[in-house]
Structures are given as structure tokens and as C-alpha cells.
Amino acid sequence: MTIDFLDRDPTLDVDKAQQALRQPQTDVFGRIGSLETRLARNEREVDAAQALRYRVFVEEMHAQLPPEAMRRERDMDMFDDICDHLLVVDTAIEGDAEDQIVGTYRLLRQDVAMAHGGFYSACEFDIAPLLERHPDKRFMELGRSCVLPHYRTKRTVELLWQGNWAYALKHNMHAMFGCASFPGIHAEEHALALSFLHKTVLAKGDWSVSAKPELFRDMDLMPEEAINPKRALMALPPLIKGYLRLGAMVGNGAVVDQAFNTTDVLIVLPIESISGRYLNYYGADAGRFSS
């Protein structure tokens, strides 16, 4: 299925969209062909999402999880119990609903996080000042994004973002943030991409945020004249590239995650900064793929 972006009237009534999403309706946020995106409906589906994460993070990316998680072959932690789990399911796969899960995202709203000890990202990044500078805004954290290899296509990513967007509207969120990863624990191997991010989309002013001092790895590794933007964009992981297309910024400093074998950056995406072209594409009422 080929989908083209549409340039339409940029004036969008988000308030009306949020009211519509609060009305009783199906829990499916969007569909493309046999794929649909929605939240996990029960513990079995959350368990299946954890198993998918294990396949991607451990079997494919060689993460080292705590012994109990490795024994159970599940990527799991204490945050799973307080998060909503966004899924992409392929209804063409025979079996139960949990057998159809091909992609997942973990979503955590600020009010829920603050009632249970904070955000996952706070383990690596000093996000408290960012939250304090925006007491009138509601934040949501995105994390644990993964998709099975065969489903790493444009439409799967579009459905994940359709789900994120619909969820943000439904809960009246003002900004999204979360860790995004480069493979490997040697930041210097990603000098071009990290330097490009630092020099072009660094979060500043009220949106500035930094890695924790004891974990901070400099991202400014190359002089500006040595950075080829085209090559830098090609070197970015697809997830980070997708965030940038939406208008995201990055925090100052990267963090090496030894357990997950990654080098992490913090993505910051105010809802008001999302490109109008993409806002039109997904729909002010989150209805772009809802039928």
C-alpha cells in the first residue's frame, strides 16, 4: 500500500479532536490492511509484548537482562505494570490475539509516573528541570519500541505513530519524550550522526535537558565543516530519523547503556512542534488510518 503525504489546511482543531477521542468507541487506533494498532487488552498481551521485546533486544541486539528476565525470556521491569502497551497486530496471522503482535511501544503518562516514582528516562537523563519549567504541560514517555524484522516497513511505523498520536490526543498530552538508541556502546563509532544531532536539533531554552553528569558522553565529536548532512542522515537509526521528521529535538549528551548494548540519546517532541504536514497526515482527530 502506497501512502502519500497531503498538504492541506494547516489550521487544525485539536481541542475538538481530543473531545471526540474521549467519546465511547472502538479501542483500535488505526488500520492498514491486516495490521491494526491498539493498546494491550490484558496481561496475556502484555506478556506477549515482553516476549517480542526479548526476541529483539536479547536475541537480536544481545542485551543482557537480569537473571529472572533471561530465564523467562521476557524483557520486563517494574515500569511494565504502570505503562500502557501500544501494539501493532497482524490480524492475518492465525492464532490468538497475543500470537498476532508484531510491534510494540511502551507509553507512560506524567501523572501515572509521578504517582509511582518517576519516569524510566530519569535513570539516564536529568529530566526534572525540564518538567519543572513546564508545570502547565502534561508529558508522556515513549519507550521500548521494537518491531519484528519482517514487519519493519513504512506502514508498521506509520501505525505505531498513529497510535502514539491518538493516545496523546485522548489524554491531552502536550509533549512526548524518551530514549532512542544507536547500536553498540562505543559512542565514537557514531561520531557523524551524534555530531549532526548536536549541531542541528539540540534542545535549547525551556526545552533543554542533559544526560546525568556521571553518565554524560559528549555528542559534539566533529567540527561542523566536517559534517556531511546527507551522510549523517543516512547514519541515523530509522526511529531517530522518524522523530526528526516530526520536529523532535535531542537532549545534550549521550548515555551508554551497557545492559542493552546501546548508546542512547533523549528525544524531546513538543506536540506544538510536530510538523503541520505530518499533523495533517495523521489527522487532527487521529483518524488518518482509523477505517
C-alpha positions in Angstrom: 0.0 0.0 0.0 1.4 3.4 -1.0 0.5 6.4 1.1 1.4 9.9 0.0 1.6 12.9 2.4 -1.0 15.5 1.8 -0.5 19.2 2.2 -3.9 20.5 3.5 -5.2 23.4 5.6 -2.7 23.6 8.5 -5.4 25.0 10.8 -6.4 22.1 12.9 -8.9 21.9 15.8 -7.0 19.8 18.2 -9.5 20.5 21.1 -12.3 19.1 19.0 -10.2 16.1 18.2 -9.5 15.5 21.9 -13.2 15.7 22.7 -14.0 13.2 20.0 -11.4 10.7 21.3 -13.0 10.8 24.8 -16.3 9.5 23.4 -17.1 5.8 23.6 -15.6 4.0 20.6 -13.6 1.0 19.5 -10.2 0.7 21.1 -8.4 0.3 17.7 -6.5 3.5 16.9 -5.8 2.7 13.3 -5.7 0.1 10.5 -3.7 -0.5 7.3 -4.6 -3.7 5.5 -4.4 -6.6 8.0 -2.4 -4.5 10.5 -4.0 -2.6 13.3 -2.8 -0.6 16.3 -4.3 -0.5 19.8 -3.4 -0.9 23.4 -2.8 -4.3 25.0 -6.2 -5.5 26.4 -5.0 -8.0 29.1 -2.0 -9.5 30.9 -1.5 -12.1 28.2 -1.0 -9.5 25.5 1.5 -7.6 27.8 3.4 -10.8 28.3 3.5 -11.4 24.5 4.8 -7.8 24.0 7.5 -8.6 26.6 8.4 -11.8 24.7 8.6 -9.8 21.4 10.9 -7.3 23.2 13.1 -10.2 24.4 13.4 -11.5 20.8 14.5 -8.1 19.5 16.6 -6.8 22.4 18.3 -10.0 23.6 18.3 -12.5 20.7 19.0 -9.8 18.0 20.7 -7.0 19.8 22.4 -9.0 22.5 21.1 -7.2 25.6 21.9 -8.6 29.0 18.8 -8.6 31.2 18.5 -9.5 34.9 18.6 -13.3 35.5 14.9 -13.7 36.1 14.1 -12.0 32.8 16.7 -14.1 30.9 15.2 -17.3 32.5 11.7 -16.3 31.5 12.8 -15.0 28.1 10.9 -11.8 28.7 12.1 -8.2 28.7 10.4 -7.0 31.8 10.8 -4.4 34.6 8.8 -2.6 37.2 7.7 0.0 34.7 5.6 -2.5 32.7 3.0 -2.6 35.5 2.3 1.1 35.2 2.6 1.7 31.5 0.2 1.3 28.7 1.5 -1.0 26.0 0.8 0.1 22.4 0.7 -2.8 19.9 0.7 -3.4 16.2 -1.1 -6.7 15.5 -1.4 -8.6 12.2 -4.9 -10.0 12.1 -4.0 -12.2 9.2 -1.8 -14.4 11.5 -3.7 -17.5 12.7 -4.0 -17.9 16.4 -4.9 -15.9 19.4 -4.5 -12.1 19.6 -1.2 -12.4 21.5 0.2 -14.5 18.6 -0.5 -11.7 16.2 1.6 -9.0 17.9 4.4 -7.8 15.6 5.3 -4.4 17.1 5.1 -2.6 20.4 5.7 0.7 22.2 5.5 1.4 25.9 3.7 4.6 27.0 3.8 6.3 30.3 1.8 9.4 31.3 3.3 12.0 33.6 0.5 11.7 36.2 1.0 8.0 36.4 4.8 8.2 36.5 4.8 10.8 39.3 2.4 8.6 41.4 4.8 5.6 41.1 8.3 7.0 41.4 9.0 8.8 38.1 10.0 8.1 34.5 12.2 5.4 33.1 14.3 8.0 31.2 15.3 9.6 34.6 17.7 6.7 35.0 19.9 8.2 32.3 18.8 11.8 31.8 18.2 14.7 34.2 14.6 15.4 33.2 13.4 17.0 36.4 14.4 20.6 35.4 12.5 20.1 32.0 9.3 19.1 33.8 9.7 21.9 36.4 10.0 24.5 33.6 6.6 23.4 32.2 4.3 23.0 35.1 1.2 23.6 32.9 2.1 20.9 30.4 1.5 17.2 30.5 4.3 14.9 29.3 4.3 11.3 28.1 7.2 9.0 27.8 7.8 6.7 24.8 10.0 3.7 25.3 10.8 0.0 24.4 9.9 0.5 20.7 10.5 -2.6 18.7 9.2 -4.4 15.6 9.8 -7.9 14.3 12.3 -7.9 11.4 9.8 -8.9 8.7 7.4 -6.1 9.7 10.0 -3.2 9.7 8.2 -1.4 7.0 6.8 2.1 6.4 3.2 1.1 7.2 4.1 -0.5 10.6 6.0 2.6 11.7 3.1 4.7 10.5 0.7 2.7 12.6 2.9 3.0 15.7 2.9 6.7 15.3 -0.8 6.8 14.6 -1.2 5.0 17.9 1.1 7.4 19.7 -0.7 10.4 18.3 -4.2 9.1 19.1 -3.1 8.3 22.6 -1.6 11.7 23.1 -4.8 13.4 21.9 -7.0 11.2 24.0 -5.1 12.0 27.2 -4.5 15.7 26.3 -0.7 15.4 26.3 1.5 18.4 25.4 4.9 16.8 24.8 6.5 13.4 24.3 10.0 12.3 25.2 12.0 9.1 25.6 15.3 7.4 25.0 16.3 6.4 21.4 19.2 4.2 20.7 22.2 3.7 18.5 23.6 0.1 18.4 26.7 -0.5 20.4 28.4 1.0 23.4 31.1 3.0 21.6 29.8 6.5 21.0 32.7 7.5 18.9 31.5 5.0 16.2 28.5 7.2 15.7 30.5 10.5 15.7 29.0 11.7 12.5 25.4 11.1 13.4 25.8 12.3 17.0 27.6 15.5 16.0 24.9 16.2 13.4 22.2 15.9 16.0 24.1 18.1 18.5 24.6 20.8 16.0 21.2 20.8 14.2 18.5 19.8 16.6 19.8 20.3 20.2 17.0 21.2 22.6 17.6 24.7 24.0 16.0 27.2 26.3 12.9 25.9 28.1 13.2 22.5 26.4 16.9 21.9 27.2 17.7 18.7 29.0 21.0 16.9 29.6 22.3 13.4 30.4 23.2 12.8 34.0 26.7 14.2 34.7 28.1 10.8 35.8 26.8 9.2 32.6 27.3 12.1 30.1 29.1 11.3 26.8 29.9 14.2 24.6 27.9 14.2 21.3 29.9 17.1 19.8 32.6 14.9 18.3 33.2 16.6 14.9 33.7 20.1 13.6 30.7 21.5 11.7 32.7 21.8 8.5 33.4 18.1 8.6 29.8 17.0 8.8 28.1 15.9 5.6 24.3 16.3 6.4 23.3 13.7 3.8 25.7 11.1 5.1 24.7 12.0 8.7 21.0 11.4 8.0 21.8 8.1 6.4 23.7 7.1 9.5 20.8 7.7 11.8 18.7 4.8 13.0 15.2 4.8 11.4 13.4 5.5 14.7 15.5 8.6 15.3 15.1 9.8 11.7 11.4 9.4 12.1 11.4 11.5 15.2 13.3 14.3 13.4 10.7 14.3 10.6 8.1 15.0 13.2 10.0 18.0 14.6 11.8 16.4 17.5 14.8 17.8 19.4 17.6 15.9 21.2 19.0 16.4 24.7 22.6 17.3 25.4 24.8 14.3 25.8 24.5 10.6 25.1 24.4 7.8 27.6 26.0 4.3 27.1 23.6 1.5 28.2 25.9 -1.5 28.9 23.0 -3.9 29.6 21.1 -3.1 26.3 24.4 -2.7 24.3 23.3 0.7 23.0 24.2 4.4 23.0 21.2 6.4 24.0 20.0 10.0 23.2 17.0 11.7 24.7 14.3 12.7 22.2 12.1 15.7 23.1 9.0 16.3 21.0 6.5 19.1 22.0 3.1 18.4 20.4 3.1 22.0 19.2 6.3 21.4 17.3 5.0 18.5 15.2 5.3 19.4 11.6 2.0 20.7 10.3 2.4 18.4 7.2 2.6 15.4 9.4 -0.2 16.6 11.7 -2.4 16.9 8.6 -1.2 13.4 7.5 -2.2 11.6 10.7 -5.2 13.8 11.2 -6.2 16.3 13.9 -8.7 13.7 15.1 -6.1 10.9 14.8 -8.4 9.4 12.2 -5.9 9.0 9.2 -5.9 5.2 9.4 -8.9 4.6 11.6 -11.1 3.0 8.9 
